[in-house]
Amino acid sequence: MRRSSGSIQDTGIGIGPDFLPHIFDPFEREQTSTISGTQGVGLGLTIAERLVEAMHGFIQVNSQQGKGTWIAISLPLRLSGEQ
């Protein structure tokens, strides 16, 4: 079994340090997200985290307000032919 990782980064509004511990909480949205005009109910990262954990992986988030966000996902994957 091998671990596969991938990441994505944006240069958006970022996530404030006070809200960062709550980004995976269902139905939570930082106040600045409503100011930016972004629509949603606050379930995207909750669903992503649960899917990654169900596959025995992990998700990591780093963000700076006003600079953007970086999200990395790592999953254990079995290559074809491996036991």
N, CA, C and O atoms as a Tinker XYZ file with bonds, in Angstrom:
   332  protein
     1  N      0.848000   -1.170000    0.000000    73     2
     2  CA     0.000000    0.000000    0.000000    64     1     3
     3  C      0.894000    1.234000    0.000000    63     2     4     5
     4  O      1.867000    1.310000    0.751000    81     3
     5  N      0.564000    2.170000   -0.824000    73     3     6
     6  CA     1.313000    3.418000   -0.919000    64     5     7
     7  C      0.410000    4.584000   -0.547000    63     6     8     9
     8  O     -0.813000    4.499000   -0.662000    81     7
     9  N      1.020000    5.661000   -0.103000    73     7    10
    10  CA     0.261000    6.859000    0.241000    64     9    11
    11  C      0.384000    7.823000   -0.933000    63    10    12    13
    12  O      1.481000    8.111000   -1.413000    81    11
    13  N     -0.754000    8.309000   -1.378000    73    11    14
    14  CA    -0.792000    9.280000   -2.463000    64    13    15
    15  C     -1.254000   10.616000   -1.903000    63    14    16    17
    16  O     -2.189000   10.674000   -1.104000    81    15
    17  N     -0.598000   11.685000   -2.323000    73    15    18
    18  CA    -0.934000   13.018000   -1.816000    64    17    19
    19  C     -1.183000   13.980000   -2.964000    63    18    20    21
    20  O     -0.620000   13.846000   -4.050000    81    19
    21  N     -2.028000   14.936000   -2.696000    73    19    22
    22  CA    -2.292000   15.998000   -3.652000    64    21    23
    23  C     -2.661000   17.261000   -2.899000    63    22    24    25
    24  O     -3.119000   17.200000   -1.758000    81    23
    25  N     -2.464000   18.391000   -3.528000    73    23    26
    26  CA    -2.819000   19.649000   -2.871000    64    25    27
    27  C     -3.356000   20.633000   -3.895000    63    26    28    29
    28  O     -3.153000   20.497000   -5.102000    81    27
    29  N     -4.037000   21.612000   -3.371000    73    27    30
    30  CA    -4.567000   22.695000   -4.197000    64    29    31
    31  C     -4.425000   23.986000   -3.402000    63    30    32    33
    32  O     -4.506000   23.994000   -2.174000    81    31
    33  N     -4.212000   25.066000   -4.125000    73    31    34
    34  CA    -4.006000   26.358000   -3.476000    64    33    35
    35  C     -4.762000   27.431000   -4.244000    63    34    36    37
    36  O     -4.877000   27.372000   -5.468000    81    35
    37  N     -5.277000   28.417000   -3.505000    73    35    38
    38  CA    -5.911000   29.552000   -4.167000    64    37    39
    39  C     -5.336000   30.852000   -3.615000    63    38    40    41
    40  O     -4.574000   30.853000   -2.648000    81    39
    41  N     -5.707000   31.927000   -4.236000    73    39    42
    42  CA    -5.272000   33.254000   -3.787000    64    41    43
    43  C     -6.490000   34.080000   -3.405000    63    42    44    45
    44  O     -6.541000   35.286000   -3.648000    81    43
    45  N     -7.473000   33.414000   -2.801000    73    43    46
    46  CA    -8.726000   34.055000   -2.426000    64    45    47
    47  C     -8.630000   34.847000   -1.138000    63    46    48    49
    48  O     -7.563000   35.333000   -0.764000    81    47
    49  N     -9.766000   34.968000   -0.466000    73    47    50
    50  CA    -9.847000   35.809000    0.732000    64    49    51
    51  C     -9.193000   35.169000    1.946000    63    50    52    53
    52  O     -8.916000   35.853000    2.931000    81    51
    53  N     -8.942000   33.865000    1.889000    73    51    54
    54  CA    -8.308000   33.178000    3.009000    64    53    55
    55  C     -9.252000   32.972000    4.179000    63    54    56    57
    56  O    -10.409000   33.391000    4.155000    81    55
    57  N     -8.731000   32.322000    5.196000    73    55    58
    58  CA    -9.506000   32.005000    6.394000    64    57    59
    59  C     -8.783000   32.616000    7.581000    63    58    60    61
    60  O     -7.576000   32.435000    7.741000    81    59
    61  N     -9.512000   33.334000    8.404000    73    59    62
    62  CA    -8.920000   33.974000    9.565000    64    61    63
    63  C     -8.463000   32.965000   10.606000    63    62    64    65
    64  O     -9.040000   31.882000   10.706000    81    63
    65  N     -7.437000   33.295000   11.385000    73    63    66
    66  CA    -6.902000   32.362000   12.385000    64    65    67
    67  C     -7.918000   31.961000   13.454000    63    66    68    69
    68  O     -7.835000   30.858000   13.994000    81    67
    69  N     -8.866000   32.829000   13.764000    73    67    70
    70  CA    -9.882000   32.488000   14.763000    64    69    71
    71  C    -10.885000   31.459000   14.242000    63    70    72    73
    72  O    -11.441000   30.681000   15.018000    81    71
    73  N    -11.116000   31.457000   12.929000    73    71    74
    74  CA   -12.091000   30.536000   12.356000    64    73    75
    75  C    -11.471000   29.212000   11.915000    63    74    76    77
    76  O    -12.176000   28.208000   11.813000    81    75
    77  N    -10.181000   29.195000   11.656000    73    75    78
    78  CA    -9.505000   28.005000   11.136000    64    77    79
    79  C     -9.815000   26.726000   11.923000    63    78    80    81
    80  O     -9.996000   25.681000   11.298000    81    79
    81  N     -9.888000   26.752000   13.265000    73    79    82
    82  CA   -10.214000   25.513000   13.993000    64    81    83
    83  C    -11.639000   25.005000   13.737000    63    82    84    85
    84  O    -11.963000   23.882000   14.122000    81    83
    85  N    -12.483000   25.801000   13.104000    73    83    86
    86  CA   -13.890000   25.432000   12.896000    64    85    87
    87  C    -14.225000   25.110000   11.442000    63    86    88    89
    88  O    -15.395000   24.903000   11.119000    81    87
    89  N    -13.238000   25.063000   10.566000    73    87    90
    90  CA   -13.547000   24.923000    9.134000    64    89    91
    91  C    -14.204000   23.604000    8.771000    63    90    92    93
    92  O    -14.887000   23.522000    7.750000    81    91
    93  N    -14.013000   22.563000    9.588000    73    91    94
    94  CA   -14.638000   21.274000    9.295000    64    93    95
    95  C    -15.948000   21.080000   10.039000    63    94    96    97
    96  O    -16.580000   20.033000    9.897000    81    95
    97  N    -16.375000   22.060000   10.829000    73    95    98
    98  CA   -17.638000   21.969000   11.551000    64    97    99
    99  C    -18.800000   22.173000   10.578000    63    98   100   101
   100  O    -18.779000   23.112000    9.783000    81    99
   101  N    -19.822000   21.295000   10.633000    73    99   102
   102  CA   -20.948000   21.445000    9.704000    64   101   103
   103  C    -21.713000   22.754000    9.929000    63   102   104   105
   104  O    -21.926000   23.188000   11.061000    81   103
   105  N    -22.107000   23.351000    8.835000    73   103   106
   106  CA   -22.922000   24.567000    8.783000    64   105   107
   107  C    -22.219000   25.803000    9.343000    63   106   108   109
   108  O    -22.873000   26.802000    9.644000    81   107
   109  N    -20.905000   25.745000    9.483000    73   107   110
   110  CA   -20.149000   26.913000    9.944000    64   109   111
   111  C    -19.584000   27.656000    8.738000    63   110   112   113
   112  O    -19.057000   27.048000    7.807000    81   111
   113  N    -19.702000   28.964000    8.771000    73   111   114
   114  CA   -19.123000   29.808000    7.725000    64   113   115
   115  C    -18.525000   31.037000    8.376000    63   114   116   117
   116  O    -19.105000   31.626000    9.288000    81   115
   117  N    -17.369000   31.409000    7.894000    73   115   118
   118  CA   -16.739000   32.620000    8.415000    64   117   119
   119  C    -17.503000   33.827000    7.885000    63   118   120   121
   120  O    -17.980000   33.814000    6.750000    81   119
   121  N    -17.619000   34.851000    8.692000    73   119   122
   122  CA   -18.366000   36.048000    8.300000    64   121   123
   123  C    -17.869000   36.629000    6.979000    63   122   124   125
   124  O    -18.682000   37.104000    6.185000    81   123
   125  N    -16.575000   36.608000    6.720000    73   123   126
   126  CA   -16.061000   37.215000    5.489000    64   125   127
   127  C    -16.546000   36.489000    4.247000    63   126   128   129
   128  O    -16.596000   37.079000    3.167000    81   127
   129  N    -16.911000   35.200000    4.384000    73   127   130
   130  CA   -17.384000   34.458000    3.213000    64   129   131
   131  C    -18.705000   35.002000    2.711000    63   130   132   133
   132  O    -18.971000   34.959000    1.510000    81   131
   133  N    -19.544000   35.516000    3.610000    73   131   134
   134  CA   -20.806000   36.078000    3.152000    64   133   135
   135  C    -20.586000   37.448000    2.531000    63   134   136   137
   136  O    -21.335000   37.852000    1.642000    81   135
   137  N    -19.582000   38.158000    2.983000    73   135   138
   138  CA   -19.254000   39.463000    2.411000    64   137   139
   139  C    -18.730000   39.301000    0.985000    63   138   140   141
   140  O    -18.993000   40.145000    0.128000    81   139
   141  N    -17.989000   38.217000    0.726000    73   139   142
   142  CA   -17.401000   38.004000   -0.600000    64   141   143
   143  C    -18.441000   37.649000   -1.646000    63   142   144   145
   144  O    -18.150000   37.691000   -2.842000    81   143
   145  N    -19.653000   37.299000   -1.219000    73   143   146
   146  CA   -20.695000   36.927000   -2.170000    64   145   147
   147  C    -20.698000   35.444000   -2.489000    63   146   148   149
   148  O    -21.491000   35.003000   -3.321000    81   147
   149  N    -19.836000   34.658000   -1.854000    73   147   150
   150  CA   -19.794000   33.221000   -2.078000    64   149   151
   151  C    -21.001000   32.575000   -1.411000    63   150   152   153
   152  O    -21.270000   32.809000   -0.233000    81   151
   153  N    -21.721000   31.765000   -2.169000    73   151   154
   154  CA   -22.912000   31.106000   -1.646000    64   153   155
   155  C    -22.556000   29.729000   -1.107000    63   154   156   157
   156  O    -21.591000   29.118000   -1.567000    81   155
   157  N    -23.301000   29.243000   -0.160000    73   155   158
   158  CA   -23.111000   27.902000    0.371000    64   157   159
   159  C    -23.675000   27.809000    1.769000    63   158   160   161
   160  O    -24.055000   28.813000    2.372000    81   159
   161  N    -23.725000   26.575000    2.284000    73   159   162
   162  CA   -24.268000   26.371000    3.618000    64   161   163
   163  C    -23.213000   25.919000    4.620000    63   162   164   165
   164  O    -23.537000   25.679000    5.783000    81   163
   165  N    -21.969000   25.799000    4.197000    73   163   166
   166  CA   -20.915000   25.409000    5.114000    64   165   167
   167  C    -20.768000   23.911000    5.277000    63   166   168   169
   168  O    -20.443000   23.439000    6.366000    81   167
   169  N    -21.001000   23.155000    4.215000    73   167   170
   170  CA   -20.860000   21.702000    4.299000    64   169   171
   171  C    -19.733000   21.142000    3.437000    63   170   172   173
   172  O    -19.367000   19.979000    3.602000    81   171
   173  N    -19.182000   21.917000    2.540000    73   171   174
   174  CA   -18.172000   21.415000    1.597000    64   173   175
   175  C    -16.968000   20.780000    2.264000    63   174   176   177
   176  O    -16.621000   19.642000    1.947000    81   175
   177  N    -16.323000   21.486000    3.177000    73   175   178
   178  CA   -15.141000   20.938000    3.836000    64   177   179
   179  C    -15.509000   19.852000    4.839000    63   178   180   181
   180  O    -14.707000   18.955000    5.096000    81   179
   181  N    -16.700000   19.918000    5.405000    73   179   182
   182  CA   -17.163000   18.860000    6.308000    64   181   183
   183  C    -17.281000   17.553000    5.537000    63   182   184   185
   184  O    -16.810000   16.513000    5.999000    81   183
   185  N    -17.904000   17.602000    4.370000    73   183   186
   186  CA   -18.064000   16.412000    3.536000    64   185   187
   187  C    -16.707000   15.913000    3.070000    63   186   188   189
   188  O    -16.445000   14.711000    3.111000    81   187
   189  N    -15.842000   16.815000    2.628000    73   187   190
   190  CA   -14.505000   16.417000    2.171000    64   189   191
   191  C    -13.739000   15.711000    3.281000    63   190   192   193
   192  O    -13.130000   14.668000    3.043000    81   191
   193  N    -13.761000   16.266000    4.489000    73   191   194
   194  CA   -13.039000   15.661000    5.607000    64   193   195
   195  C    -13.579000   14.257000    5.914000    63   194   196   197
   196  O    -12.803000   13.330000    6.145000    81   195
   197  N    -14.880000   14.107000    5.915000    73   195   198
   198  CA   -15.469000   12.792000    6.233000    64   197   199
   199  C    -15.155000   11.761000    5.161000    63   198   200   201
   200  O    -14.912000   10.597000    5.481000    81   199
   201  N    -15.155000   12.165000    3.894000    73   199   202
   202  CA   -14.784000   11.241000    2.818000    64   201   203
   203  C    -13.333000   10.807000    2.940000    63   202   204   205
   204  O    -13.020000    9.622000    2.818000    81   203
   205  N    -12.450000   11.764000    3.179000    73   203   206
   206  CA   -11.022000   11.454000    3.315000    64   205   207
   207  C    -10.790000   10.533000    4.504000    63   206   208   209
   208  O    -10.037000    9.565000    4.392000    81   207
   209  N    -11.418000   10.814000    5.636000    73   207   210
   210  CA   -11.259000    9.967000    6.821000    64   209   211
   211  C    -11.843000    8.571000    6.587000    63   210   212   213
   212  O    -11.291000    7.588000    7.082000    81   211
   213  N    -12.946000    8.466000    5.845000    73   211   214
   214  CA   -13.531000    7.159000    5.539000    64   213   215
   215  C    -12.578000    6.310000    4.694000    63   214   216   217
   216  O    -12.638000    5.081000    4.729000    81   215
   217  N    -11.697000    6.974000    3.933000    73   215   218
   218  CA   -10.704000    6.276000    3.121000    64   217   219
   219  C     -9.371000    6.148000    3.857000    63   218   220   221
   220  O     -8.347000    5.837000    3.248000    81   219
   221  N     -9.389000    6.391000    5.180000    73   219   222
   222  CA    -8.203000    6.270000    6.049000    64   221   223
   223  C     -7.085000    7.232000    5.654000    63   222   224   225
   224  O     -5.903000    6.913000    5.780000    81   223
   225  N     -7.472000    8.396000    5.182000    73   223   226
   226  CA    -6.508000    9.425000    4.825000    64   225   227
   227  C     -6.596000   10.600000    5.769000    63   226   228   229
   228  O     -7.259000   10.535000    6.805000    81   227
   229  N     -5.929000   11.665000    5.409000    73   227   230
   230  CA    -6.034000   12.880000    6.208000    64   229   231
   231  C     -6.022000   14.099000    5.297000    63   230   232   233
   232  O     -5.528000   14.060000    4.170000    81   231
   233  N     -6.579000   15.176000    5.821000    73   231   234
   234  CA    -6.675000   16.438000    5.104000    64   233   235
   235  C     -6.038000   17.515000    5.980000    63   234   236   237
   236  O     -6.224000   17.532000    7.197000    81   235
   237  N     -5.299000   18.396000    5.357000    73   235   238
   238  CA    -4.576000   19.446000    6.078000    64   237   239
   239  C     -4.876000   20.781000    5.402000    63   238   240   241
   240  O     -4.927000   20.864000    4.175000    81   239
   241  N     -5.074000   21.820000    6.205000    73   239   242
   242  CA    -5.405000   23.140000    5.673000    64   241   243
   243  C     -4.494000   24.192000    6.299000    63   242   244   245
   244  O     -4.315000   24.229000    7.517000    81   243
   245  N     -3.932000   25.030000    5.465000    73   243   246
   246  CA    -3.201000   26.220000    5.904000    64   245   247
   247  C     -3.815000   27.409000    5.182000    63   246   248   249
   248  O     -4.139000   27.316000    3.998000    81   247
   249  N     -3.976000   28.514000    5.877000    73   247   250
   250  CA    -4.595000   29.672000    5.252000    64   249   251
   251  C     -4.108000   30.957000    5.900000    63   250   252   253
   252  O     -3.790000   30.994000    7.088000    81   251
   253  N     -4.057000   31.999000    5.101000    73   251   254
   254  CA    -3.763000   33.342000    5.590000    64   253   255
   255  C     -4.834000   34.273000    5.049000    63   254   256   257
   256  O     -5.090000   34.324000    3.846000    81   255
   257  N     -5.447000   35.003000    5.955000    73   255   258
   258  CA    -6.500000   35.928000    5.555000    64   257   259
   259  C     -5.931000   36.953000    4.576000    63   258   260   261
   260  O     -4.879000   37.545000    4.816000    81   259
   261  N     -6.636000   37.146000    3.485000    73   259   262
   262  CA    -6.224000   38.095000    2.464000    64   261   263
   263  C     -5.192000   37.559000    1.487000    63   262   264   265
   264  O     -4.844000   38.249000    0.529000    81   263
   265  N     -4.688000   36.338000    1.704000    73   263   266
   266  CA    -3.659000   35.777000    0.818000    64   265   267
   267  C     -4.077000   34.473000    0.152000    63   266   268   269
   268  O     -3.609000   34.167000   -0.945000    81   267
   269  N     -4.952000   33.695000    0.796000    73   267   270
   270  CA    -5.395000   32.457000    0.184000    64   269   271
   271  C     -5.286000   31.261000    1.098000    63   270   272   273
   272  O     -4.913000   31.368000    2.266000    81   271
   273  N     -5.629000   30.098000    0.523000    73   271   274
   274  CA    -5.712000   28.859000    1.282000    64   273   275
   275  C     -5.036000   27.730000    0.523000    63   274   276   277
   276  O     -5.096000   27.667000   -0.705000    81   275
   277  N     -4.389000   26.836000    1.271000    73   275   278
   278  CA    -3.738000   25.644000    0.739000    64   277   279
   279  C     -4.349000   24.434000    1.424000    63   278   280   281
   280  O     -4.394000   24.374000    2.653000    81   279
   281  N     -4.821000   23.470000    0.642000    73   279   282
   282  CA    -5.418000   22.255000    1.185000    64   281   283
   283  C     -4.689000   21.057000    0.585000    63   282   284   285
   284  O     -4.520000   20.966000   -0.631000    81   283
   285  N     -4.258000   20.138000    1.450000    73   283   286
   286  CA    -3.588000   18.911000    1.009000    64   285   287
   287  C     -4.369000   17.708000    1.517000    63   286   288   289
   288  O     -4.888000   17.706000    2.633000    81   287
   289  N     -4.440000   16.690000    0.676000    73   287   290
   290  CA    -5.104000   15.437000    1.027000    64   289   291
   291  C     -4.120000   14.307000    0.778000    63   290   292   293
   292  O     -3.434000   14.280000   -0.244000    81   291
   293  N     -4.056000   13.381000    1.712000    73   291   294
   294  CA    -3.196000   12.206000    1.581000    64   293   295
   295  C     -4.048000   10.967000    1.820000    63   294   296   297
   296  O     -4.772000   10.881000    2.812000    81   295
   297  N     -3.954000   10.002000    0.896000    73   295   298
   298  CA    -4.757000    8.782000    0.980000    64   297   299
   299  C     -3.873000    7.556000    0.781000    63   298   300   301
   300  O     -2.959000    7.579000   -0.043000    81   299
   301  N     -4.138000    6.481000    1.529000    73   299   302
   302  CA    -3.437000    5.229000    1.260000    64   301   303
   303  C     -4.092000    4.555000    0.050000    63   302   304   305
   304  O     -5.305000    4.341000    0.039000    81   303
   305  N     -3.309000    4.229000   -0.944000    73   303   306
   306  CA    -3.849000    3.615000   -2.152000    64   305   307
   307  C     -3.113000    2.318000   -2.451000    63   306   308   309
   308  O     -1.893000    2.235000   -2.310000    81   307
   309  N     -3.851000    1.331000   -2.857000    73   307   310
   310  CA    -3.268000    0.070000   -3.254000    64   309   311
   311  C     -3.092000    0.103000   -4.773000    63   310   312   313
   312  O     -4.043000    0.356000   -5.513000    81   311
   313  N     -1.875000   -0.154000   -5.223000    73   311   314
   314  CA    -1.603000   -0.190000   -6.646000    64   313   315
   315  C     -2.089000   -1.515000   -7.226000    63   314   316   317
   316  O     -2.120000   -2.533000   -6.534000    81   315
   317  N     -2.457000   -1.492000   -8.470000    73   315   318
   318  CA    -2.909000   -2.700000   -9.134000    64   317   319
   319  C     -1.846000   -3.799000   -9.007000    63   318   320   321
   320  O     -0.670000   -3.566000   -9.289000    81   319
   321  N     -2.256000   -4.972000   -8.589000    73   319   322
   322  CA    -1.324000   -6.091000   -8.435000    64   321   323
   323  C     -0.776000   -6.242000   -7.032000    63   322   324   325
   324  O     -0.171000   -7.270000   -6.726000    81   323
   325  N     -0.966000   -5.241000   -6.152000    73   323   326
   326  CA    -0.515000   -5.351000   -4.758000    64   325   327
   327  C     -1.512000   -6.166000   -3.961000    63   326   328   329
   328  O     -2.707000   -6.144000   -4.254000    81   327
   329  N     -1.038000   -6.879000   -2.964000    73   327   330
   330  CA    -1.913000   -7.650000   -2.074000    64   329   331
   331  C     -2.475000   -6.750000   -1.008000    63   330   332
   332  O     -3.238000   -7.205000   -0.156000    81   331
